[in-house]
C-alpha cells in the first residue's frame, strides 16, 4: 500500500470517529434525561406511583346474583364434560 493511500484511509477514518464523539458530548452522559422534559418525567413518576398503589390495594369482589352463580356452575360443568372426552 502506498503511503498516500494509507494517509487517506487514516484521515477518513479519524474524521468519522471525531464526528461521532462530538455528537455524544453535546447530548451529555448516556442515560441522563433521555430526551424527556421535566413535566414528562414528573407525569411518569406519578403514573408509576399510582400503579404501585393500585397493586397494594386488595381487589374487592362483587357479590354474584343467584342466577349468575347458577350460570357459572353450568358453564363449568359443561367445560368439565368437554375435557373428559
Backbone bond lengths (Angstrom), bond angles and torsions (degrees), N, CA, C in turn:
res aa  C-N    CA-C-N  psi(-1)  N-CA   C-N-CA  omega(-1)  CA-C   N-CA-C  phi
1 X - - - 1.460 - - 1.525 107.17 -
2 X 1.290 115.81 137.68 1.461 119.38 -178.94 1.523 110.12 -77.04
3 X 1.296 116.71 153.03 1.474 119.55 -179.84 1.531 112.46 -59.75
4 X 1.320 117.11 -34.33 1.470 119.67 -179.31 1.530 111.28 -67.93
5 X 1.299 117.45 -38.74 1.465 121.15 177.93 1.529 110.30 -66.32
6 X 1.326 116.52 -39.55 1.463 120.80 178.22 1.531 110.67 -64.02
7 X 1.311 116.85 -43.44 1.469 121.11 178.28 1.526 110.19 -63.35
8 X 1.316 117.54 -41.26 1.473 121.27 179.13 1.532 111.14 -63.59
9 X 1.321 118.32 -43.58 1.468 122.07 -179.89 1.532 110.05 -63.81
10 X 1.324 117.08 -45.56 1.464 120.30 179.75 1.523 111.85 -63.92
11 X 1.318 117.19 -38.51 1.470 121.05 179.06 1.525 110.64 -64.23
12 X 1.317 116.57 -45.65 1.467 119.75 179.94 1.527 111.43 -65.73
13 X 1.327 118.43 -40.05 1.459 121.15 -179.43 1.524 111.37 -67.96
14 X 1.304 117.20 -40.03 1.461 119.51 -178.95 1.527 111.11 -71.07
15 X 1.302 118.87 -29.80 1.463 121.40 178.32 1.514 112.10 -64.05
16 X 1.330 117.23 -43.14 1.465 119.70 179.31 1.525 110.98 -71.09
17 X 1.334 117.63 -33.42 1.464 120.38 178.51 1.519 110.60 -66.40
18 X 1.323 117.12 -41.74 1.465 119.73 178.55 1.524 111.38 -66.85
19 X 1.315 117.62 -36.10 1.469 120.96 179.90 1.529 110.29 -64.85
20 X 1.314 118.02 -40.67 1.463 121.20 179.12 1.515 111.27 -67.37
21 X 1.304 117.45 -40.83 1.457 120.38 -178.40 1.525 110.79 -66.11
22 X 1.318 118.05 -40.34 1.454 121.57 -179.17 1.515 111.86 -63.91
23 X 1.312 117.15 -35.80 1.464 121.40 179.50 1.527 110.55 -65.37
24 X 1.324 117.90 -41.29 1.452 121.46 -179.67 1.533 110.79 -67.36
25 X 1.314 117.78 -39.17 1.457 121.13 -179.15 1.521 111.79 -62.91
26 X 1.312 117.75 -33.56 1.457 120.64 -178.95 1.522 111.55 -72.19
27 X 1.306 118.30 -31.90 1.459 121.71 -177.30 1.521 112.06 -79.30
28 X 1.304 117.53 -24.50 1.452 120.19 -176.04 1.506 109.66 98.18
29 X 1.315 117.43 -175.65 1.469 119.81 -177.64 1.520 111.10 -66.06
30 X 1.344 116.82 146.04 1.464 119.23 179.90 1.524 110.51 -63.75
31 X 1.330 115.88 143.92 1.450 121.10 179.18 1.518 113.39 88.41
32 X 1.288 118.46 -10.25 1.462 121.21 -178.26 1.521 108.13 -92.94
33 X 1.307 117.51 125.11 1.469 126.82 177.78 1.524 113.03 70.33
34 X 1.302 119.34 -41.10 1.454 124.57 179.14 1.521 112.44 51.02
35 X 1.311 117.28 33.21 1.454 121.63 175.02 1.513 114.53 75.05
36 X 1.321 118.86 16.57 1.461 121.07 -179.51 1.526 109.34 -101.37
37 X 1.316 115.09 143.19 1.457 119.10 176.53 1.526 109.35 -78.28
38 X 1.307 116.17 167.53 1.461 121.32 -179.79 1.531 110.74 -61.26
39 X 1.342 116.63 -40.50 1.472 120.51 178.93 1.522 111.68 -64.26
40 X 1.330 116.63 -40.27 1.466 120.21 179.73 1.524 110.95 -64.72
41 X 1.327 116.96 -41.66 1.465 120.00 178.30 1.522 111.05 -63.86
42 X 1.340 116.54 -40.53 1.463 120.02 179.60 1.525 110.94 -64.61
43 X 1.354 116.96 -42.82 1.466 120.54 177.79 1.529 111.17 -61.70
44 X 1.334 115.70 -40.30 1.458 119.36 179.84 1.530 110.20 -64.59
45 X 1.321 118.09 -41.92 1.462 121.13 177.43 1.527 111.00 -59.67
46 X 1.324 116.28 -44.94 1.468 120.45 179.91 1.524 111.51 -64.39
47 X 1.336 116.41 -41.59 1.462 120.14 178.68 1.527 110.83 -61.41
48 X 1.329 117.06 -45.06 1.459 120.16 -179.62 1.529 110.56 -66.12
49 X 1.306 117.61 -38.03 1.464 120.88 177.63 1.529 109.80 -61.60
50 X 1.338 116.47 -42.80 1.469 120.50 179.01 1.525 111.68 -63.88
51 X 1.321 116.93 -39.37 1.463 120.61 179.86 1.521 110.20 -62.53
52 X 1.332 116.79 -46.04 1.461 119.41 -178.98 1.522 111.53 -67.79
53 X 1.322 118.42 -33.95 1.457 120.50 176.83 1.526 110.38 -66.89
54 X 1.336 117.04 -40.32 1.460 120.72 179.13 1.527 111.12 -63.35
55 X 1.320 117.58 -36.72 1.459 120.72 -179.75 1.517 111.71 -67.63
56 X 1.330 116.32 -36.08 1.466 118.93 -175.67 1.527 111.92 -76.78
57 X 1.331 117.13 -21.37 1.465 121.03 179.41 1.527 109.87 -77.75
58 X 1.328 118.95 128.44 1.472 119.11 179.01 1.534 110.78 -68.18
59 X 1.309 115.21 141.03 1.462 120.67 179.67 1.525 108.93 -79.02
60 X 1.309 116.64 132.02 1.455 120.51 178.65 1.529 109.07 -92.06
61 X 1.319 115.07 132.44 1.454 119.41 178.63 1.519 108.42 -92.98
62 X 1.318 114.96 136.20 1.464 117.46 178.87 1.522 109.05 -84.83
63 X 1.278 115.03 150.86 1.465 121.60 -178.40 1.530 109.25 -73.63
64 X 1.324 116.06 135.09 1.465 120.47 179.84 1.529 109.63 -90.06
65 X 1.304 115.05 146.44 1.460 119.64 176.37 1.532 108.54 -76.22
66 X 1.326 117.47 160.96 1.482 119.52 178.70 1.528 112.24 -58.45
67 X 1.325 117.42 -36.62 1.473 120.16 179.14 1.540 110.24 -65.85
68 X 1.331 116.92 -41.76 1.466 119.84 179.49 1.529 110.86 -64.87
69 X 1.334 116.80 -41.09 1.466 120.59 178.21 1.531 111.46 -61.90
70 X 1.330 116.23 -42.46 1.463 120.68 -179.84 1.528 111.04 -65.01
71 X 1.335 116.04 -42.37 1.468 119.84 178.79 1.527 110.21 -64.19
72 X 1.317 117.39 -42.31 1.454 121.24 178.21 1.529 110.91 -62.67
73 X 1.319 116.70 -41.93 1.466 121.34 178.91 1.526 110.93 -61.30
74 X 1.346 116.42 -44.58 1.473 120.57 178.83 1.532 110.92 -64.71
75 X 1.316 116.26 -42.25 1.470 119.62 179.35 1.522 111.22 -61.34
76 X 1.325 116.66 -41.30 1.464 120.20 179.69 1.521 110.73 -66.97
77 X 1.323 116.74 -41.42 1.476 119.88 178.01 1.526 110.64 -62.62
78 X 1.340 117.39 -42.68 1.464 120.41 178.45 1.529 111.14 -63.15
79 X 1.318 116.38 -41.14 1.473 120.12 179.43 1.531 110.62 -64.89
80 X 1.335 116.46 -39.24 1.459 119.98 178.35 1.519 111.97 -65.54
81 X 1.348 116.81 -38.17 1.466 120.41 178.07 1.539 109.67 -62.79
82 X 1.331 115.92 -40.95 1.466 119.65 179.69 1.530 111.32 -65.57
83 X 1.323 117.12 -34.47 1.467 120.03 -179.73 1.522 112.12 -69.34
84 X 1.306 116.91 -34.15 1.478 120.77 -177.43 1.520 111.42 -70.81
85 X 1.319 118.01 -23.10 1.466 121.14 -177.44 1.486 113.05 -73.98
